[in-house]
Amino acid sequence: MQIFDRKSKRGFLFVLENLPDEIRINEGYPSVLVINGKEEESFCLRCESQPCIKADVISATMLGIDFSTDNSTTLCPVDAIHWDEKKEAVHIDSTTCIGCGLCASRCPMKAIYKKNNEITYLVSKLDAVALKVENNKENGSRQLHQIAELRKIKTLGRILTENDDILLQLQTNLRELPPLSQNLFVKNVLNEIGGYGLIRRTGDNSFRMDGLLSFKLGTVGGPLEVEFGDDCLSAIRLILDDICVLHSRHGLQAKNLTPFVIFHHMPNVRQGYWQVCQDVYTVTGIKVYTMTLISLLLLMWNRKNLVDTYTQYYLNCSNQDLKQYIEKSLARSLVCKIDEAGIFAPVK
C-alpha cells in the first residue's frame, strides 16, 4: 500500500519510456531490463513514493479488526538508507547497512544490489529508457502507475545467495536491534513475502500480542509473536493467550486462526516449546507455525511467497527440521552448512 505524497519538493521525476518485458536479477551486478528484446542495465528510478526507504502501511481495518498498530513507515532496520534532498538521490550508508536485502527486494526496478559486501545501485539513465519530466500531478501518477506495473513483470534470479558467513553475521546484527526494531523488521519482511503483518503500538495494553499476520485482506489470520531471546516457552504461552483474546473478545473462531511465532534462533529441544506445540494441536487442533527470521529472509532473497507454503512450517517435538521445508520452498539445496547457530534446527 504505497503512500504517494504530493507535497514533495522535487523539481523533476523520472519515468520509463517503455515498461520492460522482463527483469533479470544479476547477483553482484546491476539487474537487466529486457525492453522490446533489447537488454539494458537497470537503474534507480528515484521513485517519489520511495518503496526502498518507506514501508507499506497496513491498517487493522484492512484485516477487519480493531487493533492499535505501529504505523511507522521506516523500512530499514538500521536506518541506513535515506533520500538526499540536495542530490535528489538515494543514499545508502555502507558503514551502517547490515546487508539484509530488504531495500533491494522492495526496489521495483531491482536496481539495488550487493557488490563487494556493500549494497549499491546505478544512478538514473537519461536515454531511450528513462525520461526526466516535471514533477506535477500527472507525471507523479504516471510514475506511481509504472511502479505498480513493474511489480507484476516477470522477474528472474535471486537477490542474494546465502552462505555461512552472511547468515551468521546477519543473525548477530539482527539480535542487536532494539526490540521494537526487531518486531517492525519482522513485519516488513513478512509483508514483502506475501503477508499482511501488523505490529502492536507501543503502550497499548488492550492487546498483549506482538502483532497479527494474515495472508488475505479482510481476514485476521492469526496472532504473531516475535522472540529474539531465549524465553521460548513464553512465546507459545503468549500465543495461547492471544488465541483466547481473539476468540472471546473479537468473536474469531479459534480453529480458523493461523498463529505464527518468529524466532531469532530455534528453541532448544529441552526447553519444552516443541512439546507444547504438539500438545496444543492434540488438544485444540490448532497448528502453531514456527520460523526464524533468517528463514524469512531466504524466502525474500529468492522471491518466494510465504502464502503458498506457510502450512508446511508446523513443527513439533517429532520434527524441528526447518531447513528441509525452506529447501522445498526454494526448490533447491541451501548453499550453507550451518547447524550450530539455531537458524534451521535447535542447537544441540
Secondary structure, DSSP 8 states (H G I E B T S, - for coil): -----TT---SEEEEESS--SEEE--TTS--EEEETTEEEE------TT-TTTB-----GGGGTS---B----B-STT--EEEETTTTEEEE-TTT-----HHHHH-TT--EEEETTEEEE-----SSSEEEEE-SHHHHHHHHHHHHHHTTS-EES-S----HHHHHHHHHHHHTS-HHHHHHHHHHHHHHTT-EEEEB-TT--S--SSEEEESSTTS--EEEEEE-SS-HHHHHHHHHHHHHHHHHTT---GGG---EEEESS---GGGSHHHHHHHHHHHH----EEEEHHHHHHHHHTT--GGGTGGGGB-BTTB--HHHHHHHHHTS--S----SSSSSS---
